[in-house]
């Protein structure tokens, strides 16, 4: 469940910032299949990768973290 939330947030921010999945995977230095697994919630990103993703998207880790949505 937690991995799914992270994946949805990462995908949403990636699209918002205009990255394709291929381009973003290249930026992070991971394969497209790994990024796809993360975005689908099949794989939990490692803390170091979360930090790298936040930096690449120019957001804080707190903004990227799931559960921060305002209702």
N, C-alpha and C positions, 0 to 999 in steps of 0.2 A: 504493500500500500504506500509506504513512504517513498519507494523508488518511483512509483507512478506519479506522485505529486511532484517530485523533483523533475522528472522527465517532462511533464506538462509545462512546468515553469520555464525550464531551459528552452524547450521548443518555442514557446510563446515569445520569450525575450529574443531568441535567435531570429525569428521571423520579424519581430518589431524592429530589430536593428538592421534588417535587410540582408542577412546572410542566408545563402543556400546551405543545405546540409553538407554538401560536398566542400564548399568553401570554408565552412566553419570547422569541419573535421580537419581540413588541411591547416587552418590557423592554429588549432589545438595540437596538431601532431598526432592525431589518432585516426584510426580507419573510420570510414563512413559506416561500416557495420557496427562498430562499437558505439558511435554516436547514436545511431538508429536504435540500438538496444536500450541505451540510456533514455532516449526520448520516448520510447514505448513503455518504459517502466520495467523492462526485463532485467536491468542491471543498475545497481546503485553506484553513482559516481564516487570515486575516492575523494577524500577531503582535499588532496592536492589538486585534483582535476576540477573540483568545484571552485577553488581559488582561481585557477587558470581560466575557467569559463567566465567567472565574474569579471576578471580583468579584461578579457577579450571583448566582453559585451559592455564594458565601461559602466558596470553597476556594482553595488556593494554585495557582499555575500548575504547580508541581511535582506536586501531587496530580492535577491534571487531565491532565498529560502522559501519553501512552501509554508502556508499557514499565516502569511502576512497580509492576505487580502482584507480589505475593509468592506464590510457588508453595509 
